[in-house]
Amino acid sequence: MMTSRERVLTAVGRRLADRTPADYKAEPDVNRMMMERLGAGTYEELLRKLQIDVRRLDPKYVGPPFKVIEEGVYEDYWGIRTKPTRTANGSNDMHVWTPVWDAQCIEDLEKHAWPTTDIFDYSVMRDQMERYKGYAVMYEGADLFTRPCILRNIENLLVDMIERPEMAHYIFNKFTEFYCEDVTRALEATRGGFDMFCEWSDYGTQRALLMSVPMFRTFITPYLKRLINVCHAGGLKFMAHSCGAIRPVIPELIAMGVDILDPIQVAAAGMEPGPLKRDFGGKLAFHGGVCTQRTLPFGSPEEVREAVIDRVATLGSGGGYILASSHDISADTPAENILAMYDVSLRGGAL
């Protein structure tokens, strides 16, 4: 039987493992629910009970405390301001006005307090690597598009890309410089010991891209390619995340060197698993694909099992698939559905 690390890297290499590897990410409320349900005293114990093959690294934040702008509004190290809100099924963050929303020129952007990676202590990642021996280890958190959209306001940034391109390039470059240094310092701290790096951005809506393909090539490709190159130079596999209907830019991602595509939002236009595997499965691996919009929160356990069986059979045909949800599992998801998704007998191969 393969180790978890061998299983994941075999899938990333688009070869058949002893069974389909699995990954897990959920909202904090879900983690607490599942830990109680399974009698897990720690998050690590929960992952082991679900037979999850991937672990994640986290540097320690040592920067200044987040600012309290006003009651209930906090500002993070990017200058993004957030107001936590409660919902019927948990909590969510609502992003609110920042001074960067009002910037009119590069000089205004230069006045912003841009962070450096000195806000993190990467040395703690060495101990994490020791604990995760035998597992595939991922570092993630970079965001070259969506986080800039939050800081600048998505409408402003999209307009910048058309009317003030120099401002858009300035912002994208700032984020890219930070995250290239971030992954470099993580590699140094762990002596290149982890396996994968994931960048989070969302380029699509439910029905189409947020921008044209030529705009993507102008404003996304140069910066994402820089980050991919840093990762590949460090021996890492690169996972690109984007929710939404992003099929038109998948060839662009492949050309840049993306190794794994996440999260396969199957409810979005053009993101059906079968055609994706047929057209792109020879050039990249897939991560995700179990729908968090419909199947996991609203389906029956049997419908969840059917979805898992389908993803393993289609996206996992011949290898090249890591079972995971198409977004962090949300608090409106029944525990029974999560248990159905991670029923190891559905992953195929030797158990």
Summary of the structure (lengths in Angstrom):
residues: 351
radius of gyration: 20.0
end to end distance: 8.4
largest distance: 60.1
contacts: 1151
relative contact order: 0.15
helix: 45%
strand: 18%
